[in-house]
């Protein structure tokens, strides 16, 4: 009985959104995937924190263990994306495994299931939360979301909240209160929603959000009511607004790729479980290692040092090699300009939006209203400007027999088993902003860590890199940051840096100008480094044969969007090209998002079954949405459509919002988890039960 499966349904319970799946042959991976679908609405903002914590709860897999104490890993980056729509495509695609300890108890099949979770955020030293959940009734014909109480608190701070889902007088009632500190202010967000029937066809509610544009932030009340066809709302004392529930605009925030011929999921394995001996106590410990670095269960303890030797589940021993940065290969490509495509062009200290106008064969500046001004902007060959669609600077190559193109680059991280290291250590020659060695904190925050500017007309500066440690060196000294994030004070910030252009030393003789470096035939490189694990390179060297383990690489490709393949039938992005990057199931990035009226919307969403990618072996792949944020559009007849359908906000007005006084006290402490007998090895990794569960 999957009691906790309501996690992804709590937000959409307000508006009764549902997911569907239909494509290809029965039984394929493609057909079996059902999209997680919910309605994005400003009135639901108070549910964001609870939505994230419910995602964490679901990812613990507690529904599979009625009576057990165990350890789990939760990808908090995925759950945090559910908290903030803007992060769905805009955030860097990374994995951030956080440790949770779970204690699940249930006396018998007729008793409630009580689950306590201790959650340690992997990226916050004080990100410790305690969650108490009591599931008293499973989803059923009259209560599709079941009945539960979900209470949470910060282990040491004042943040806390409570979510209740109950059945009262035949109605499903959702009540939420969340209070937290923000900028010295105590913020309260709350919601009360009545759902009239099990199908969720009608209901009413009131929520309290926050107007963050005010200083200090002020509460903002929403009243709402809905039926089969319409959603009626009022924000504060503003005029009532009627939205249609039919044919909402769908913003897809996560996709997966599937083989066109077989329907098989294109999976990318980014890492695996590890064991190691702790340097703190000499005892066996567990963790996870992958593309984004190393996680261990003791990494937040004082005096912790990362392990240098680890063992996988098959007993293979590896040496952990961490380089202070990454060597990134840049391969050039070309694409035709699209009529109406926009770019950001910098002139001096300011930028101007320019458009390519195909009929005129020229770039034209914005007229102040989002359209070309009809005047030639004077952009000539070898001009660089920013492409929002490709998320990089591109070079205008000029008119080549009537074809106007821009040059772009595709980037990939170079690893120790790359073919350029077939003969061992290599030489690299740098031009432009070439990095110094052993960079201090002061030099980093003041951006004074490069050599004197090296023009391509010179001989360049010689560096080396050896595959045994993958560390860039200048005269034998490492190019690295000599400080950690913990060395930064509260008013300091440094996320990382990227160098000037490198070429293999064997190619340096062909470089005499920037035109050579930017040419289409020459492969260039950059050295990127930072203080966080995802901006460094983590490698595993097999201790038996000295070979390096190869983590699966992200897949980059250019996608051209067509109106025929638009999920919403929109034509505004026809022939738009974007650079997409696939990191595995649910992680396809690169589609721009735009903020409109305080909400984030995808510029376009791709229809299920659209062919988007062909690999080097000729295998073709189609896309399918796995996460959909639906947005209701204004009703044609305005507020009259809602009132004529029988909707009003009278019932919502008399509802009473919960307050902080309604939050039950959690007596559980952070130290209580230490009294549990919990295996070191995680039973569940983000919802997937591991082999340890069967031991």
Order of alpha helices (4+ residues) and beta strands (2+ residues): alpha-beta-alpha-beta-alpha-alpha-beta-beta-beta-beta-beta-beta-beta-beta-beta-beta-beta-beta-beta-beta-beta-beta-beta-beta-beta-beta-beta-beta-beta-beta-beta-alpha-beta-beta-beta-beta-beta-alpha-beta-beta-beta-beta-beta-beta-beta-beta-beta-alpha-alpha-beta-beta
